[in-house]
Amino acid sequence: MTIELDDTDKKIIEMLKKDARVPFTDIGKELGVSDATVHIRIKKLIEKGVIKRYTADVNKSILGKGMCGFALLNVKPGKMEKVARSLVSDGNISAVYEIDGPSDLLIKIDVKDLDELRRIMLDTRKMSDVAGSELITVLKMWKEE
């Protein structure tokens, strides 16, 4: 299902993406509408599933997760869900995507350092249903939403 948004809804979403704690009154002033209008529109965006959740943008470096990598995994036939569920439960893996192409899964790994990244990859490669893998180490992040 696709939903068409007007310019006001789009601007509200952009402001919330920059700072989910921005007061409705500030949004209203910026857009030239009342805070009640902003509240009603946000409520509708939530009800329609456009806004799924509010979240915090965490500085991972301060929490000891200053290194990031992506791994492409090939999974044995019929084992996709089992492998994906196992990866989701790992606290160092922040995203698991089922993809189409030469690989089956793309995972994002957030760790302290290269040794920890290596350990996670070795553990992942030991999974009996993982047929192959490739690691991409992030040198510098330019943008992430």
C-alpha positions as CSV (number, residue, x, y, z in Angstrom):
1,M,0.0,0.0,0.0
2,T,1.4,3.4,-1.0
3,I,0.3,6.6,0.7
4,E,0.5,10.0,-1.0
5,L,1.8,12.8,1.4
6,D,1.2,16.5,0.9
7,D,4.0,19.0,1.4
8,T,3.1,19.6,5.1
9,D,3.3,15.9,6.0
10,K,6.6,15.6,4.2
11,K,8.0,18.6,6.1
12,I,6.8,17.3,9.4
13,I,8.5,14.0,8.7
14,E,11.7,15.7,7.7
15,M,11.7,17.7,10.9
16,L,11.0,14.7,13.1
17,K,13.8,12.7,11.3
18,K,16.3,15.5,12.3
19,D,15.0,15.6,15.9
20,A,12.2,13.4,17.1
21,R,11.9,15.5,20.2
22,V,11.1,18.8,18.4
23,P,8.0,20.3,20.0
24,F,4.8,20.4,17.9
25,T,4.7,24.1,18.5
26,D,8.1,24.5,16.9
27,I,7.0,22.4,13.9
28,G,3.8,24.5,13.6
29,K,5.6,27.8,13.7
30,E,8.0,26.6,11.0
31,L,5.2,25.4,8.8
32,G,2.7,28.1,9.5
33,V,0.1,25.8,11.1
34,S,-1.2,25.3,14.7
35,D,0.4,22.8,17.0
36,A,-3.0,21.0,17.1
37,T,-2.8,20.5,13.3
38,V,0.7,19.1,13.7
39,H,-0.5,16.7,16.5
40,I,-3.4,15.5,14.3
41,R,-1.2,15.0,11.3
42,I,1.4,13.0,13.2
43,K,-1.3,10.9,14.8
44,K,-2.6,10.1,11.3
45,L,0.9,9.3,10.0
46,I,1.3,6.9,12.9
47,E,-2.1,5.3,12.3
48,K,-1.3,4.8,8.6
49,G,2.1,3.2,9.5
50,V,4.2,6.0,7.9
51,I,5.8,6.8,11.2
52,K,6.8,3.4,12.8
53,R,8.6,4.6,15.9
54,Y,10.6,7.4,17.5
55,T,14.2,6.6,18.2
56,A,17.4,8.1,19.5
57,D,20.5,8.8,17.3
58,V,23.2,7.2,19.5
59,N,26.9,8.0,19.3
60,K,28.2,4.5,19.0
61,S,31.8,5.5,19.4
62,I,31.2,6.7,22.9
63,L,29.5,3.3,23.7
64,G,32.5,1.4,22.4
65,K,31.0,0.5,19.0
66,G,33.2,2.8,16.8
67,M,33.8,0.3,14.0
68,C,31.3,-0.9,11.5
69,G,31.3,-3.6,8.8
70,F,28.8,-5.2,6.4
71,A,28.8,-8.9,5.6
72,L,27.3,-10.6,2.6
73,L,26.2,-14.1,3.5
74,N,25.3,-17.1,1.3
75,V,22.8,-19.4,3.1
76,K,22.1,-23.1,2.4
77,P,18.7,-23.6,0.7
78,G,15.8,-23.7,3.0
79,K,17.8,-22.2,6.0
80,M,17.2,-18.5,5.4
81,E,14.8,-17.9,8.3
82,K,16.9,-20.0,10.8
83,V,20.1,-18.1,10.0
84,A,18.4,-14.7,9.9
85,R,16.7,-15.3,13.3
86,S,20.0,-16.4,14.8
87,L,21.8,-13.2,13.5
88,V,19.0,-10.9,14.8
89,S,19.6,-12.1,18.3
90,D,23.3,-11.0,18.2
91,G,23.7,-7.7,20.0
92,N,26.6,-6.6,17.7
93,I,24.5,-7.1,14.5
94,S,22.4,-4.0,14.1
95,A,20.6,-4.9,10.8
96,V,19.8,-8.0,8.9
97,Y,18.5,-7.7,5.3
98,E,17.4,-10.5,3.0
99,I,18.6,-9.5,-0.4
100,D,18.4,-10.6,-4.0
101,G,21.6,-11.2,-5.9
102,P,24.7,-13.3,-5.6
103,S,24.3,-13.2,-1.8
104,D,21.3,-14.0,0.4
105,L,21.8,-11.8,3.5
106,L,23.4,-8.5,4.2
107,I,24.2,-7.8,7.8
108,K,25.5,-4.6,9.5
109,I,27.9,-5.2,12.3
110,D,28.8,-2.6,15.0
111,V,31.8,-3.4,17.1
112,K,34.6,-1.9,19.2
113,D,37.5,-2.8,17.0
114,L,38.9,-4.9,14.1
115,D,39.5,-7.9,16.5
116,E,35.9,-8.0,17.5
117,L,34.8,-7.7,13.9
118,R,37.0,-10.6,13.0
119,R,35.6,-12.7,15.9
120,I,32.0,-12.1,14.8
121,M,32.9,-13.0,11.2
122,L,34.6,-16.2,12.3
123,D,31.6,-17.1,14.5
124,T,29.2,-16.4,11.6
125,R,31.3,-18.5,9.2
126,K,31.1,-21.4,11.7
127,M,27.3,-21.5,11.5
128,S,26.4,-24.8,9.8
129,D,23.9,-23.2,7.5
130,V,26.1,-20.4,6.2
131,A,27.7,-21.5,3.0
132,G,29.9,-18.5,2.4
133,S,30.6,-14.9,3.3
134,E,32.3,-11.7,2.3
135,L,33.2,-8.8,4.7
136,I,33.2,-5.2,3.8
137,T,34.8,-3.0,6.4
138,V,33.7,0.6,6.7
139,L,36.5,3.1,6.8
140,K,34.5,6.3,7.2
141,M,30.7,6.9,7.4
142,W,29.6,9.9,5.3
143,K,25.8,9.6,5.9
144,E,23.5,7.3,7.8
145,E,19.8,7.8,8.5
